[in-house]
């Protein structure tokens, strides 16, 4: 019998986890077709918004999923010595027109350091960088503490 303990994270705990990290997995869907990619993000703990710089080519699968403000789920997780935390943000991914950028927004996109996971064979001129924001309709987090004594047996 497992004695693992699962608890909901408080809003402050959620902000702490999101502020400690800069990567997660973004999931999108089109009809019944799923698409998930690892991404870098910037997070504003005051507004609760995520800032994403997504790089693609005009013909890419990613571009097909990014059209028309798709529904999105962003998952961020961490683990440390038998303690696991996960955050799930859900909402609509909104494209930001570069002409609408303010100084405050530019600072947030700077926190989305770079597309860490994306390596391209194409030349840079064929790549398109698009800016997106995710203002989650729902944001929740859970912590699981494993019973170390139980898992050692």
C-alpha positions as CSV (number, residue, x, y, z in Angstrom):
1,X,0.0,0.0,0.0
2,X,1.4,3.4,-1.0
3,X,1.4,6.3,1.4
4,X,2.1,8.9,-1.2
5,X,0.5,12.3,-0.4
6,X,-1.0,14.4,-3.1
7,X,-2.0,18.1,-2.4
8,X,-3.2,21.0,-4.4
9,X,-0.6,23.9,-4.7
10,X,-1.6,27.3,-3.5
11,X,-1.5,30.3,-5.9
12,X,1.8,31.4,-4.3
13,X,3.3,28.0,-4.7
14,X,2.2,27.9,-8.3
15,X,3.9,31.3,-9.0
16,X,7.1,30.1,-7.3
17,X,7.3,26.9,-9.5
18,X,6.6,28.9,-12.7
19,X,9.1,31.5,-11.8
20,X,11.8,28.9,-11.1
21,X,11.5,27.4,-14.5
22,X,11.6,28.6,-18.1
23,X,10.5,25.5,-20.1
24,X,7.4,23.4,-20.4
25,X,5.4,21.4,-22.8
26,X,2.8,23.2,-24.9
27,X,-0.1,21.1,-26.2
28,X,-2.4,22.1,-29.0
29,X,-5.2,20.3,-30.8
30,X,-6.9,20.6,-34.2
31,X,-10.1,18.6,-34.5
32,X,-9.0,15.2,-33.0
33,X,-5.3,15.6,-33.8
34,X,-3.0,16.4,-30.9
35,X,0.3,18.3,-31.1
36,X,2.7,18.8,-28.2
37,X,6.1,20.6,-28.2
38,X,8.7,21.5,-25.5
39,X,9.0,25.3,-25.4
40,X,10.6,28.2,-23.4
41,X,8.3,30.7,-21.7
42,X,8.4,33.9,-19.8
43,X,5.9,34.2,-16.9
44,X,4.5,37.3,-15.2
45,X,3.5,36.4,-11.7
46,X,1.4,39.5,-11.2
47,X,-0.7,39.2,-14.3
48,X,-0.5,35.4,-14.5
49,X,0.3,35.6,-18.3
50,X,2.7,33.4,-20.2
51,X,4.8,34.8,-23.0
52,X,6.0,32.6,-25.8
53,X,8.3,33.0,-28.8
54,X,7.6,30.2,-31.2
55,X,9.8,29.6,-34.2
56,X,8.5,27.7,-37.3
57,X,8.7,27.5,-41.1
58,X,5.8,28.4,-43.3
59,X,5.1,24.7,-44.1
60,X,5.7,23.3,-40.7
61,X,3.2,21.2,-38.7
62,X,3.6,23.7,-35.8
63,X,2.4,26.5,-38.0
64,X,-0.7,24.5,-39.0
65,X,-1.6,24.2,-35.3
66,X,-0.9,27.8,-34.5
67,X,-3.5,29.3,-36.8
68,X,-6.7,30.9,-35.5
69,X,-6.0,31.3,-31.8
70,X,-5.9,27.6,-30.7
71,X,-6.9,26.2,-27.4
72,X,-3.7,25.4,-25.5
73,X,-2.5,23.6,-22.4
74,X,0.9,24.4,-20.9
75,X,2.5,21.9,-18.5
76,X,5.5,22.7,-16.3
77,X,6.8,20.1,-13.9
78,X,9.7,19.5,-11.5
79,X,10.9,16.7,-9.3
80,X,13.3,16.7,-6.3
81,X,14.1,13.8,-3.9
82,X,10.7,12.1,-3.9
83,X,8.8,15.4,-4.3
84,X,7.0,16.1,-7.6
85,X,5.1,19.3,-8.7
86,X,3.2,20.0,-11.8
87,X,1.4,23.0,-13.1
88,X,-1.2,23.0,-15.8
89,X,-2.4,26.2,-17.5
90,X,-5.2,26.1,-20.0
91,X,-6.6,28.8,-22.2
92,X,-6.5,30.3,-25.7
93,X,-3.1,31.0,-27.3
94,X,-3.3,34.6,-28.7
95,X,-0.8,35.8,-31.4
96,X,0.7,39.2,-30.7
97,X,1.3,41.6,-33.5
98,X,4.8,43.0,-33.2
99,X,3.3,46.5,-33.9
100,X,1.4,46.2,-30.6
101,X,4.4,45.5,-28.4
102,X,5.0,47.8,-25.4
103,X,8.1,48.1,-23.4
104,X,6.5,45.9,-20.6
105,X,5.6,43.2,-23.1
106,X,9.1,43.2,-24.6
107,X,10.6,42.6,-21.1
108,X,8.3,39.6,-20.7
109,X,9.3,38.1,-24.0
110,X,13.0,38.5,-23.0
111,X,12.3,36.0,-20.2
112,X,11.3,33.5,-22.9
113,X,15.0,33.2,-23.4
114,X,15.0,31.3,-26.7
115,X,13.4,28.3,-28.3
116,X,15.7,26.0,-26.2
117,X,14.6,22.7,-27.8
118,X,14.3,23.7,-31.4
119,X,17.2,22.9,-33.7
120,X,16.8,23.8,-37.3
121,X,18.2,22.5,-40.6
122,X,16.7,25.4,-42.5
123,X,18.5,28.6,-43.0
124,X,17.6,31.4,-40.6
125,X,15.9,33.4,-43.4
126,X,13.3,30.6,-43.8
127,X,12.3,30.7,-40.1
128,X,9.5,32.8,-38.7
129,X,9.3,33.9,-35.1
130,X,5.9,34.6,-33.8
131,X,5.0,36.0,-30.4
132,X,2.1,34.6,-28.4
133,X,0.5,35.1,-25.0
134,X,-1.4,32.6,-22.9
135,X,-3.7,34.2,-20.3
136,X,-4.9,31.0,-18.6
137,X,-8.6,30.5,-18.0
138,X,-7.6,27.8,-15.5
139,X,-4.3,27.4,-13.7
140,X,-3.7,24.6,-11.2
141,X,-0.9,22.8,-9.5
142,X,-0.4,19.6,-7.6
143,X,2.4,18.2,-5.4
144,X,3.0,14.6,-4.8
145,X,5.3,13.6,-1.9
146,X,6.4,10.0,-2.2
147,X,6.7,7.9,1.0
148,X,10.4,7.2,0.7
149,X,10.3,4.4,3.3
150,X,7.5,2.7,1.2
151,X,9.4,3.1,-2.1
152,X,12.7,1.7,-0.7
153,X,11.0,-1.7,0.2
